[in-house]
Amino acid sequence: MDLVGTHEIAERLGLAHAESVHTWRRRYPDFPRPVAVLKIGYVWMWDDVAAWATLHGRLPGDDEESGND
């Protein structure tokens, strides 16, 4: 089981800021739901986030993603 928080998502998707993940949660209703909410924050299954990122073209090197979302 590969669990990730906002920092790990940002690193794996090449985002400049982990806060972009929270922006995506608000902006995109189909963004994966976290599997747990801990005191340190939300936790997601990486496979769910990677599938969403693939569907939306949010993988590292995509021209649209500059880390400013």
N, CA, C and O atoms as a GROMACS GRO file, in nm:
protein
  276
    1MET      N    1   0.085  -0.118   0.000
    1MET     CA    2   0.000   0.000   0.000
    1MET      C    3   0.089   0.124   0.000
    1MET      O    4   0.173   0.141   0.089
    2ASP      N    5   0.072   0.207  -0.099
    2ASP     CA    6   0.155   0.326  -0.114
    2ASP      C    7   0.074   0.449  -0.074
    2ASP      O    8  -0.002   0.503  -0.155
    3LEU      N    9   0.090   0.493   0.051
    3LEU     CA   10   0.017   0.609   0.101
    3LEU      C   11   0.102   0.734   0.086
    3LEU      O   12   0.224   0.730   0.104
    4VAL      N   13   0.037   0.846   0.051
    4VAL     CA   14   0.109   0.971   0.032
    4VAL      C   15   0.030   1.088   0.091
    4VAL      O   16  -0.092   1.086   0.098
    5GLY      N   17   0.105   1.189   0.134
    5GLY     CA   18   0.047   1.315   0.178
    5GLY      C   19   0.072   1.421   0.072
    5GLY      O   20   0.121   1.391  -0.036
    6THR      N   21   0.036   1.544   0.103
    6THR     CA   22   0.051   1.651   0.003
    6THR      C   23   0.195   1.671  -0.041
    6THR      O   24   0.221   1.697  -0.158
    7HIS      N   25   0.289   1.659   0.052
    7HIS     CA   26   0.430   1.678   0.018
    7HIS      C   27   0.477   1.572  -0.081
    7HIS      O   28   0.545   1.604  -0.179
    8GLU      N   29   0.441   1.447  -0.056
    8GLU     CA   30   0.483   1.340  -0.146
    8GLU      C   31   0.415   1.352  -0.283
    8GLU      O   32   0.478   1.326  -0.386
    9ILE      N   33   0.289   1.391  -0.284
    9ILE     CA   34   0.220   1.412  -0.412
    9ILE      C   35   0.290   1.521  -0.492
    9ILE      O   36   0.316   1.505  -0.611
   10ALA      N   37   0.319   1.632  -0.425
   10ALA     CA   38   0.387   1.742  -0.493
   10ALA      C   39   0.521   1.698  -0.550
   10ALA      O   40   0.554   1.730  -0.664
   11GLU      N   41   0.599   1.624  -0.471
   11GLU     CA   42   0.729   1.575  -0.519
   11GLU      C   43   0.713   1.485  -0.640
   11GLU      O   44   0.784   1.501  -0.740
   12ARG      N   45   0.622   1.389  -0.632
   12ARG     CA   46   0.606   1.291  -0.739
   12ARG      C   47   0.549   1.352  -0.867
   12ARG      O   48   0.578   1.305  -0.977
   13LEU      N   49   0.469   1.457  -0.852
   13LEU     CA   50   0.410   1.520  -0.972
   13LEU      C   51   0.488   1.642  -1.018
   13LEU      O   52   0.448   1.708  -1.114
   14GLY      N   53   0.598   1.672  -0.950
   14GLY     CA   54   0.682   1.783  -0.991
   14GLY      C   55   0.622   1.919  -0.965
   14GLY      O   56   0.648   2.014  -1.040
   15LEU      N   57   0.542   1.931  -0.860
   15LEU     CA   58   0.481   2.060  -0.826
   15LEU      C   59   0.578   2.143  -0.744
   15LEU      O   60   0.659   2.090  -0.668
   16ALA      N   61   0.569   2.273  -0.759
   16ALA     CA   62   0.656   2.362  -0.683
   16ALA      C   63   0.611   2.373  -0.537
   16ALA      O   64   0.694   2.397  -0.449
   17HIS      N   65   0.481   2.355  -0.512
   17HIS     CA   66   0.427   2.374  -0.377
   17HIS      C   67   0.328   2.264  -0.344
   17HIS      O   68   0.243   2.229  -0.426
   18ALA      N   69   0.336   2.210  -0.224
   18ALA     CA   70   0.240   2.109  -0.178
   18ALA      C   71   0.100   2.168  -0.166
   18ALA      O   72   0.002   2.095  -0.175
   19GLU      N   73   0.091   2.298  -0.147
   19GLU     CA   74  -0.040   2.365  -0.137
   19GLU      C   75  -0.123   2.347  -0.264
   19GLU      O   76  -0.245   2.356  -0.259
   20SER      N   77  -0.058   2.322  -0.377
   20SER     CA   78  -0.131   2.298  -0.502
   20SER      C   79  -0.227   2.181  -0.489
   20SER      O   80  -0.332   2.180  -0.552
   21VAL      N   81  -0.191   2.082  -0.407
   21VAL     CA   82  -0.277   1.965  -0.388
   21VAL      C   83  -0.409   2.009  -0.324
   21VAL      O   84  -0.516   1.962  -0.365
   22HIS      N   85  -0.404   2.098  -0.225
   22HIS     CA   86  -0.527   2.147  -0.162
   22HIS      C   87  -0.610   2.229  -0.261
   22HIS      O   88  -0.733   2.224  -0.259
   23THR      N   89  -0.542   2.303  -0.347
   23THR     CA   90  -0.613   2.379  -0.450
   23THR      C   91  -0.687   2.284  -0.543
   23THR      O   92  -0.803   2.307  -0.577
   24TRP      N   93  -0.621   2.178  -0.584
   24TRP     CA   94  -0.685   2.080  -0.672
   24TRP      C   95  -0.804   2.016  -0.603
   24TRP      O   96  -0.906   1.992  -0.668
   25ARG      N   97  -0.794   1.986  -0.473
   25ARG     CA   98  -0.906   1.926  -0.400
   25ARG      C   99  -1.029   2.016  -0.408
   25ARG      O  100  -1.140   1.966  -0.422
   26ARG      N  101  -1.010   2.146  -0.400
   26ARG     CA  102  -1.122   2.240  -0.406
   26ARG      C  103  -1.170   2.261  -0.549
   26ARG      O  104  -1.290   2.274  -0.573
   27ARG      N  105  -1.079   2.264  -0.643
   27ARG     CA  106  -1.111   2.299  -0.781
   27ARG      C  107  -1.172   2.183  -0.861
   27ARG      O  108  -1.258   2.204  -0.946
   28TYR      N  109  -1.126   2.063  -0.834
   28TYR     CA  110  -1.168   1.947  -0.914
   28TYR      C  111  -1.248   1.849  -0.828
   28TYR      O  112  -1.193   1.783  -0.741
   29PRO      N  113  -1.380   1.840  -0.853
   29PRO     CA  114  -1.463   1.749  -0.774
   29PRO      C  115  -1.425   1.602  -0.788
   29PRO      O  116  -1.458   1.520  -0.702
   30ASP      N  117  -1.354   1.568  -0.897
   30ASP     CA  118  -1.316   1.428  -0.917
   30ASP      C  119  -1.177   1.396  -0.861
   30ASP      O  120  -1.128   1.284  -0.878
   31PHE      N  121  -1.114   1.493  -0.793
   31PHE     CA  122  -0.985   1.463  -0.730
   31PHE      C  123  -1.009   1.354  -0.626
   31PHE      O  124  -1.109   1.359  -0.554
   32PRO      N  125  -0.920   1.256  -0.617
   32PRO     CA  126  -0.942   1.144  -0.525
   32PRO      C  127  -0.967   1.190  -0.381
   32PRO      O  128  -0.907   1.286  -0.333
   33ARG      N  129  -1.055   1.119  -0.316
   33ARG     CA  130  -1.081   1.146  -0.174
   33ARG      C  131  -0.968   1.086  -0.092
   33ARG      O  132  -0.918   0.978  -0.125
   34PRO      N  133  -0.928   1.153   0.013
   34PRO     CA  134  -0.825   1.096   0.100
   34PRO      C  135  -0.879   0.968   0.166
   34PRO      O  136  -0.998   0.956   0.191
   35VAL      N  137  -0.789   0.875   0.193
   35VAL     CA  138  -0.828   0.752   0.261
   35VAL      C  139  -0.825   0.768   0.412
   35VAL      O  140  -0.881   0.687   0.486
   36ALA      N  141  -0.759   0.875   0.458
   36ALA     CA  142  -0.753   0.903   0.602
   36ALA      C  143  -0.723   1.050   0.623
   36ALA      O  144  -0.661   1.117   0.540
   37VAL      N  145  -0.770   1.099   0.738
   37VAL     CA  146  -0.738   1.235   0.781
   37VAL      C  147  -0.672   1.222   0.917
   37VAL      O  148  -0.732   1.177   1.014
   38LEU      N  149  -0.546   1.263   0.921
   38LEU     CA  150  -0.467   1.255   1.044
   38LEU      C  151  -0.440   1.395   1.096
   38LEU      O  152  -0.470   1.493   1.027
   39LYS      N  153  -0.385   1.406   1.214
   39LYS     CA  154  -0.350   1.538   1.267
   39LYS      C  155  -0.253   1.610   1.175
   39LYS      O  156  -0.255   1.733   1.167
   40ILE      N  157  -0.167   1.534   1.106
   40ILE     CA  158  -0.068   1.596   1.018
   40ILE      C  159  -0.127   1.630   0.881
   40ILE      O  160  -0.063   1.700   0.802
   41GLY      N  161  -0.248   1.583   0.852
   41GLY     CA  162  -0.312   1.616   0.726
   41GLY      C  163  -0.377   1.497   0.658
   41GLY      O  164  -0.396   1.392   0.719
   42TYR      N  165  -0.410   1.516   0.533
   42TYR     CA  166  -0.477   1.414   0.454
   42TYR      C  167  -0.377   1.311   0.401
   42TYR      O  168  -0.260   1.340   0.381
   43VAL      N  169  -0.428   1.188   0.379
   43VAL     CA  170  -0.347   1.080   0.325
   43VAL      C  171  -0.426   1.016   0.211
   43VAL      O  172  -0.544   0.986   0.225
   44TRP      N  173  -0.358   0.996   0.098
   44TRP     CA  174  -0.419   0.936  -0.020
   44TRP      C  175  -0.347   0.809  -0.060
   44TRP      O  176  -0.232   0.786  -0.022
   45MET      N  177  -0.415   0.727  -0.138
   45MET     CA  178  -0.352   0.614  -0.205
   45MET      C  179  -0.284   0.672  -0.330
   45MET      O  180  -0.348   0.740  -0.409
   46TRP      N  181  -0.155   0.645  -0.346
   46TRP     CA  182  -0.082   0.699  -0.460
   46TRP      C  183  -0.143   0.656  -0.593
   46TRP      O  184  -0.150   0.736  -0.686
   47ASP      N  185  -0.187   0.532  -0.603
   47ASP     CA  186  -0.245   0.484  -0.729
   47ASP      C  187  -0.366   0.567  -0.771
   47ASP      O  188  -0.386   0.593  -0.889
   48ASP      N  189  -0.448   0.609  -0.673
   48ASP     CA  190  -0.565   0.692  -0.703
   48ASP      C  191  -0.522   0.829  -0.757
   48ASP      O  192  -0.578   0.879  -0.854
   49VAL      N  193  -0.423   0.888  -0.692
   49VAL     CA  194  -0.375   1.020  -0.733
   49VAL      C  195  -0.306   1.012  -0.869
   49VAL      O  196  -0.326   1.098  -0.955
   50ALA      N  197  -0.225   0.909  -0.890
   50ALA     CA  198  -0.155   0.893  -1.018
   50ALA      C  199  -0.254   0.873  -1.132
   50ALA      O  200  -0.235   0.927  -1.241
   51ALA      N  201  -0.361   0.797  -1.109
   51ALA     CA  202  -0.463   0.777  -1.213
   51ALA      C  203  -0.531   0.909  -1.245
   51ALA      O  204  -0.555   0.940  -1.362
   52TRP      N  205  -0.563   0.988  -1.142
   52TRP     CA  206  -0.626   1.119  -1.163
   52TRP      C  207  -0.530   1.210  -1.241
   52TRP      O  208  -0.571   1.278  -1.335
   53ALA      N  209  -0.404   1.212  -1.201
   53ALA     CA  210  -0.305   1.297  -1.267
   53ALA      C  211  -0.289   1.259  -1.414
   53ALA      O  212  -0.274   1.346  -1.499
   54THR      N  213  -0.291   1.131  -1.443
   54THR     CA  214  -0.282   1.086  -1.582
   54THR      C  215  -0.402   1.133  -1.661
   54THR      O  216  -0.388   1.182  -1.773
   55LEU      N  217  -0.520   1.118  -1.605
   55LEU     CA  218  -0.644   1.158  -1.672
   55LEU      C  219  -0.646   1.307  -1.702
   55LEU      O  220  -0.698   1.349  -1.805
   56HIS      N  221  -0.590   1.387  -1.612
   56HIS     CA  222  -0.594   1.532  -1.625
   56HIS      C  223  -0.465   1.593  -1.680
   56HIS      O  224  -0.450   1.715  -1.684
   57GLY      N  225  -0.372   1.510  -1.723
   57GLY     CA  226  -0.247   1.562  -1.780
   57GLY      C  227  -0.163   1.638  -1.680
   57GLY      O  228  -0.101   1.739  -1.715
   58ARG      N  229  -0.159   1.592  -1.557
   58ARG     CA  230  -0.084   1.660  -1.451
   58ARG      C  231   0.043   1.587  -1.412
   58ARG      O  232   0.084   1.588  -1.296
   59LEU      N  233   0.105   1.523  -1.509
   59LEU     CA  234   0.228   1.451  -1.480
   59LEU      C  235   0.349   1.542  -1.499
   59LEU      O  236   0.338   1.642  -1.570
   60PRO      N  237   0.462   1.510  -1.439
   60PRO     CA  238   0.581   1.595  -1.454
   60PRO      C  239   0.613   1.617  -1.602
   60PRO      O  240   0.609   1.524  -1.683
   61GLY      N  241   0.646   1.742  -1.633
   61GLY     CA  242   0.682   1.776  -1.770
   61GLY      C  243   0.565   1.826  -1.851
   61GLY      O  244   0.586   1.874  -1.963
   62ASP      N  245   0.441   1.818  -1.799
   62ASP     CA  246   0.326   1.874  -1.871
   62ASP      C  247   0.342   2.024  -1.880
   62ASP      O  248   0.377   2.089  -1.781
   63ASP      N  249   0.316   2.079  -1.996
   63ASP     CA  250   0.331   2.224  -2.016
   63ASP      C  251   0.238   2.303  -1.928
   63ASP      O  252   0.274   2.412  -1.883
   64GLU      N  253   0.118   2.252  -1.900
   64GLU     CA  254   0.019   2.327  -1.824
   64GLU      C  255   0.059   2.346  -1.679
   64GLU      O  256   0.026   2.448  -1.619
   65GLU      N  257   0.129   2.249  -1.620
   65GLU     CA  258   0.161   2.254  -1.478
   65GLU      C  259   0.291   2.331  -1.453
   65GLU      O  260   0.399   2.289  -1.495
   66SER      N  261   0.277   2.442  -1.386
   66SER     CA  262   0.395   2.520  -1.353
   66SER      C  263   0.414   2.532  -1.203
   66SER      O  264   0.506   2.600  -1.157
   67GLY      N  265   0.327   2.465  -1.125
   67GLY     CA  266   0.337   2.473  -0.981
   67GLY      C  267   0.262   2.591  -0.924
   67GLY      O  268   0.270   2.616  -0.804
   68ASN      N  269   0.188   2.663  -1.006
   68ASN     CA  270   0.115   2.780  -0.959
   68ASN      C  271  -0.033   2.756  -0.940
   68ASN      O  272  -0.107   2.852  -0.918
   69ASP      N  273  -0.078   2.633  -0.948
   69ASP     CA  274  -0.221   2.604  -0.928
   69ASP      C  275  -0.261   2.616  -0.784
   69ASP      O  276  -0.377   2.595  -0.750
   0.00000   0.00000   0.00000
